[in-house]
Amino acid sequence: MTVAAALIGGSLLVTACGGSDSGSSDAKTLKLWHYEGPDSAMGVAWNEAIKEFEAKHPGVKVKFEEKGFEQIQKTAPMILNSSDVPDIMEYNKGNATAGALAKQGLLTDLTAEATQRGWDKKLSAGVRTTSMYDTNGVMGSGKWYGVPNYAEYTMVFYNKDLFKKYGITEPKTFDELTSAMDKFVAKGVTPLANAGAEYMAQQYLYQLALSKADRSWVDKYELYKGKTDFHDTAWTYAANTFADWVKKGYISKKSTSTKAEDAGVSWIQGKSPILFSGSWWYGRFQQEAKFDWDTTLWPGSNLTLGSGGNVWVVPKNAKNKDLAYDFIDITMSKKIQNLLGNKGGIPVAADTSAITDPKSKQLIANFNTLSGRDGLAFYPDWPVNGFYDVLVSETQKLMTGSEKPDAYLSALQQAYDKGAPTT
């Protein structure tokens, strides 16, 4: 599982059958699959894109029926091997998903379209990584098989009211962050919302490692550009610091079995002053948090977790590929990108002056800062299949103290080496 799964909030949209070969003039239907909720930023933006597409393609309709995200994740290889495929679909990015489909020859090479239509110029280097896959299905190089039109990243969420209530200054640096957490603990408040049973705990730890890492370190870990050593300075610092934070009470041992939803709700309810998690929470917090809050990038680190969003892919057997390319192009237009941004999403090619909502402006401005310094470092569970479950179980052991940092890192090394490609 990647964190992007947390973005999934609704149904899969699937059109009816129809059309003829590769965008010929008698094509009457574009088959589109996507799995965003109709009220999400992406869902709203893409519904508008459908209207614009139909206006620009008289006589062509985009019809759909509802399907489920899990169903598509499990059945995509089988479906895409058949003749009854969509012309365009949203699919999860990364080696184990879009990369696997590309490796199996089930996706259309979009390199020529990306160049001709300028998609390659609109996406920053970090966002572009999950668009390209080599012959082994490894992201970051090779041919274009996907196009993301939104992005995601992690940040520190602060409950400003709780900081004010306890007379604690909001931190700007890492030292100020730990000082603030000490003060909360002294007042009987656990500062960090956390979820040990899902992605949140491992992401705290990965962020600590990233604060001592650089781009080459990330490339070794995520893209296999060199040997990853889990006993290096960054990983060792992360494991030791995380274990220390549990001992100091920054993170509750009780959160070992907590799920991400519970951690998010505890923050919404004002029980925790700080939460480190992703932009997928942002719109919900805007709607549900009834207190003054703010966000910032992780202090003292040029890198943080994040990537381009899920990608548009065009199946190899699609009948109307030219129409699919046109639809992708519309979702990358300023109009649709600006709409996505104002609805709480992170557009990849918006006109920042057109984003009017104050919190949305801040969300996008911080992403642009991160993207501009090539700071998107993907997610810790991405490198090898099954690594997510290993990270959850091993990080839980680190939280309970049943495993020491050195043994924790050795366990990660063993699982990583077993799953990483040997080439």
C-alpha positions in Angstrom: 0.0 0.0 0.0 1.1 3.5 -0.7 -0.1 6.5 1.1 -1.9 7.6 -2.0 -4.5 5.1 -1.2 -5.6 7.5 1.5 -6.7 9.9 -1.3 -9.1 7.4 -2.6 -12.5 8.6 -1.5 -15.0 7.3 -4.0 -16.0 5.3 -6.9 -14.4 4.3 -10.2 -15.9 5.9 -13.2 -16.2 3.7 -16.2 -17.7 4.6 -19.6 -19.7 2.5 -21.8 -18.2 0.7 -24.8 -17.8 2.2 -28.2 -15.5 3.9 -30.6 -13.2 2.7 -33.3 -9.4 2.6 -33.7 -7.1 5.3 -32.4 -9.2 8.4 -32.4 -10.7 8.1 -35.9 -13.4 10.5 -36.8 -16.3 8.1 -36.2 -15.3 7.4 -32.6 -18.4 8.3 -30.5 -17.3 7.3 -27.0 -14.3 7.8 -24.7 -14.0 5.1 -22.1 -12.7 6.7 -19.0 -12.0 5.1 -15.6 -11.1 7.0 -12.5 -11.6 6.4 -8.8 -11.9 9.8 -7.2 -15.0 10.9 -5.2 -17.2 13.4 -6.9 -16.7 15.9 -4.1 -12.9 15.6 -4.0 -10.7 18.2 -5.6 -9.8 15.8 -8.4 -13.4 14.6 -8.9 -14.7 18.1 -9.3 -11.9 19.1 -11.6 -12.2 16.0 -13.8 -16.0 16.3 -14.1 -15.4 19.8 -15.5 -12.8 18.3 -17.8 -15.4 15.9 -19.1 -17.7 18.8 -19.9 -14.9 20.6 -21.7 -13.9 17.5 -23.6 -17.4 16.9 -24.8 -17.7 20.6 -25.9 -14.5 20.3 -27.9 -15.5 16.9 -29.4 -19.1 17.3 -30.7 -20.8 13.9 -30.9 -18.3 12.2 -28.6 -19.7 11.2 -25.1 -18.0 10.2 -21.9 -20.4 7.9 -20.1 -19.6 5.9 -17.0 -20.7 3.2 -14.5 -19.4 2.9 -11.0 -16.7 0.4 -10.0 -14.4 0.1 -7.0 -10.8 1.1 -6.5 -9.8 -2.3 -4.9 -11.5 -4.2 -7.7 -9.4 -2.3 -10.3 -6.2 -2.6 -8.4 -6.7 -6.4 -8.2 -8.0 -7.0 -11.7 -6.2 -4.4 -13.9 -3.7 -6.8 -15.4 -6.4 -9.2 -16.4 -8.7 -6.5 -17.7 -6.0 -4.8 -19.7 -5.0 -8.1 -21.3 -8.5 -8.3 -22.8 -10.1 -6.4 -25.8 -12.6 -4.6 -23.5 -10.4 -2.0 -22.0 -10.9 1.7 -21.2 -9.3 4.3 -23.5 -7.8 6.1 -20.4 -7.7 5.2 -16.7 -6.3 6.6 -13.5 -3.9 4.2 -11.9 -1.6 4.1 -8.9 2.0 5.2 -9.5 5.1 3.4 -8.5 7.2 0.3 -9.4 4.7 -2.2 -8.1 1.6 -0.7 -9.9 2.0 1.4 -13.0 5.5 0.1 -13.4 4.4 -3.5 -13.3 1.7 -2.8 -16.0 4.3 -1.1 -18.2 6.8 -4.0 -17.8 4.0 -6.4 -18.8 3.4 -4.4 -22.0 -0.1 -3.4 -21.1 0.4 0.4 -21.3 0.9 2.7 -24.3 4.2 4.6 -24.6 3.2 8.2 -24.1 6.7 9.7 -24.7 5.9 11.3 -28.1 2.6 12.8 -26.8 4.3 14.1 -23.6 6.9 15.9 -25.7 4.6 17.2 -28.4 1.9 18.5 -26.0 4.4 19.9 -23.5 3.5 17.7 -20.5 7.1 17.1 -19.9 7.7 20.9 -19.5 4.8 21.3 -17.1 6.0 18.7 -14.6 8.9 19.2 -12.2 11.7 16.6 -11.9 10.3 15.1 -8.7 6.7 14.8 -10.1 8.0 13.5 -13.4 9.7 10.6 -11.8 6.6 8.5 -11.4 5.6 9.1 -15.1 8.6 7.2 -16.5 9.5 3.5 -16.3 12.3 1.4 -17.6 12.1 -2.1 -19.1 12.1 -3.6 -15.5 9.2 -1.4 -14.5 11.4 0.8 -12.3 10.3 4.5 -12.1 12.5 7.4 -12.9 13.8 6.7 -16.4 12.9 5.1 -19.7 9.6 5.8 -21.5 6.6 7.8 -20.4 3.7 5.6 -19.4 1.7 7.9 -17.1 0.9 11.5 -16.6 0.0 12.9 -13.1 -2.1 16.1 -13.0 -1.9 16.6 -9.3 0.6 16.1 -6.5 0.9 15.2 -2.8 3.4 15.8 0.0 3.7 15.6 3.8 3.8 18.5 6.2 3.5 19.4 9.9 0.0 20.3 11.0 -0.1 22.6 14.1 -3.1 23.2 16.3 -2.5 26.9 16.9 -5.1 27.0 19.7 -3.4 24.3 21.7 0.0 26.0 21.4 -1.6 29.3 22.6 -3.5 27.5 25.4 -0.3 26.1 26.9 1.8 29.2 26.2 4.1 27.4 23.8 5.7 29.1 20.8 5.1 27.6 17.4 8.4 26.1 16.2 10.3 27.3 13.2 13.4 25.1 13.5 13.9 21.4 14.5 15.4 22.4 17.8 12.3 24.5 18.5 10.1 21.6 17.6 11.7 19.2 20.1 11.7 22.0 22.7 8.0 22.5 22.2 7.3 18.8 22.4 9.2 18.7 25.8 7.0 21.5 27.1 3.8 19.7 26.0 5.0 16.5 27.7 5.8 18.4 30.9 2.1 19.6 30.8 0.8 16.1 30.4 0.0 16.4 26.7 1.3 13.8 24.1 2.5 16.2 21.3 2.4 13.9 18.3 -0.7 12.2 16.8 0.5 8.8 15.5 -0.7 5.5 14.0 1.5 2.5 14.5 -0.8 0.1 12.8 -0.6 1.9 9.5 1.6 4.2 7.5 2.0 7.1 9.9 4.7 5.8 12.3 7.0 4.6 9.5 6.6 8.0 7.8 7.8 9.8 11.0 10.8 7.6 10.9 11.5 8.0 7.2 11.2 11.8 7.6 13.9 11.7 10.4 16.1 9.8 8.0 15.4 12.2 5.2 16.6 15.1 7.4 20.1 13.6 7.3 19.9 12.5 3.6 20.3 13.9 0.1 19.0 13.2 -3.3 21.6 10.5 -4.1 20.5 8.7 -0.9 16.9 8.7 -2.0 17.9 7.5 -5.5 19.8 4.6 -4.0 16.8 3.6 -1.8 13.9 4.2 -4.2 15.5 3.7 -7.6 18.3 1.2 -6.8 21.0 3.6 -8.0 23.6 2.1 -5.7 23.6 0.1 -2.5 21.2 1.0 0.3 22.7 0.5 3.8 20.2 0.6 6.6 23.0 1.0 9.1 24.2 4.2 7.5 24.1 7.6 9.3 20.6 8.6 8.2 18.8 5.4 9.0 20.6 4.9 12.3 19.8 8.4 13.4 16.1 7.9 12.4 15.7 4.6 14.3 17.5 5.9 17.4 15.6 9.2 17.4 12.2 7.6 16.9 12.8 5.1 19.7 14.0 8.0 21.9 10.8 10.0 21.0 8.7 7.2 22.3 10.7 7.0 25.5 10.4 10.8 26.0 6.6 10.6 25.5 6.5 12.6 22.2 4.8 9.6 20.8 2.4 7.4 22.9 3.1 3.7 23.1 -0.6 3.3 23.1 -0.6 4.4 19.5 1.2 1.2 18.4 -2.1 -0.3 17.4 -3.7 2.9 16.2 -4.8 3.4 12.6 -4.3 6.5 10.5 -8.0 7.4 10.7 -7.9 7.4 14.5 -4.9 9.6 14.5 -6.5 12.1 12.1 -9.7 12.2 14.1 -7.8 12.8 17.3 -6.1 15.8 15.7 -9.5 17.0 14.4 -10.9 16.7 17.9 -8.1 18.8 19.3 -6.4 16.1 21.3 -3.0 16.4 19.7 -1.2 19.6 19.0 0.9 18.2 16.2 0.4 15.8 13.3 2.9 14.9 10.6 1.0 13.6 7.6 0.0 14.2 4.0 -1.9 16.7 1.9 -4.6 14.1 1.5 -5.9 15.3 4.9 -5.9 18.9 4.0 -9.4 19.3 2.5 -10.9 17.3 5.3 -9.2 19.4 8.0 -10.4 22.5 6.3 -14.0 21.2 6.6 -13.8 19.5 10.1 -11.2 21.1 12.3 -13.0 23.8 14.4 -9.9 25.5 15.7 -7.1 27.7 14.3 -4.5 25.6 12.6 -1.5 26.0 10.3 1.0 23.9 8.4 4.7 24.0 7.6 7.3 21.8 5.9 9.3 19.6 8.2 11.9 22.0 9.8 15.6 21.4 9.1 15.1 19.1 6.1 15.2 19.8 2.3 13.5 16.5 1.6 10.1 15.2 2.6 7.7 12.5 1.6 5.7 13.2 -1.5 5.3 12.6 -5.2 3.2 13.3 -8.2 -0.3 11.9 -7.7 -1.8 8.9 -9.4 -1.3 8.8 -13.2 -3.4 8.8 -16.3 -2.4 5.8 -18.3 -3.6 4.7 -21.8 -4.0 0.9 -22.1 -2.1 -0.8 -25.0 -5.4 -2.2 -26.4 -7.3 1.1 -26.1 -9.4 1.8 -29.2 -9.4 5.7 -29.1 -6.0 6.7 -28.0 -6.0 10.2 -29.6 -9.2 11.0 -27.7 -7.5 9.8 -24.5 -4.5 12.1 -25.2 -6.9 15.0 -25.7 -8.5 14.4 -22.4 -5.2 14.2 -20.5 -4.3 17.5 -22.2 -7.5 19.2 -20.9 -6.8 18.0 -17.3 -3.4 19.7 -17.7 -4.9 23.0 -18.9 -4.8 26.1 -16.7 -8.5 26.2 -16.3 -8.8 22.6 -14.9 -5.5 23.0 -12.9 -6.7 26.2 -11.3 -10.1 24.6 -10.4 -8.3 21.7 -8.8 -6.2 24.0 -6.8 -9.1 26.1 -5.5 -10.9 22.9 -4.4 -8.0 21.8 -2.1 -5.9 19.8 -4.4 -2.3 20.4 -5.4 -2.2 21.2 -9.2 1.0 20.6 -11.1 0.5 23.3 -13.7 -1.8 26.0 -12.2 -1.6 29.8 -12.4 -0.8 30.5 -8.8 -2.4 33.9 -9.0 -5.7 32.2 -9.9 -5.8 30.3 -6.6 -7.9 32.5 -4.2 -8.6 30.3 -1.2 -6.0 31.3 1.5 -5.3 27.8 2.8 -5.1 26.4 -0.7 -2.7 29.1 -1.6 -0.4 28.1 1.3 -0.7 24.4 0.5 0.4 25.1 -3.1 3.1 27.6 -2.1 4.7 25.0 0.2 4.5 22.4 -2.5 6.2 24.8 -5.0 8.9 25.4 -2.5 9.5 21.7 -2.0 9.3 20.9 -5.7 11.6 23.8 -6.6 14.3 22.3 -4.5 13.8 18.8 -5.8 12.5 17.8 -2.3 10.0 15.1 -3.1 11.4 11.8 -1.6 8.5 9.4 -2.4 7.4 7.0 0.4 9.3 4.4 2.5 7.2 1.4 1.4 7.7 1.9 -2.4 11.0 0.2 -3.2 9.9 -3.5 -2.9 6.7 -5.5 -2.9 5.4 -6.3 0.6 7.7 -3.7 2.2 4.8 -1.8 3.7 3.8 -4.7 5.9 7.4 -5.2 7.0 7.7 -1.5 7.9 4.5 -1.6 9.9 5.3 -4.6 12.0 9.0 -3.7 12.6 8.2 -0.1 13.5 5.6 -1.4 16.0 8.3 -3.5 17.6 10.5 -0.4 17.9 7.7 1.5 19.6 7.0 -1.2 22.2 10.7 -1.7 22.8 10.6 -5.4 21.9 13.2 -4.6 19.2 16.2 -2.3 19.5 17.1 0.1 16.7 20.0 -2.0 15.5 17.9 -5.1 15.1 15.1 -3.1 13.5 17.5 -1.8 10.8 18.8 -5.3 10.2 15.2 -6.6 9.7 14.6 -3.8 7.2 17.8 -4.6 5.4 17.0 -8.3 5.1 13.5 -7.6 3.7 14.7 -4.9 1.3 17.6 -7.0 -0.1 15.2 -9.9 -0.6 12.8 -7.9 -2.7 15.1 -5.5 -4.6 16.0 -6.3 -8.2 19.4 -7.9 -8.5 20.3 -6.1 -11.8 
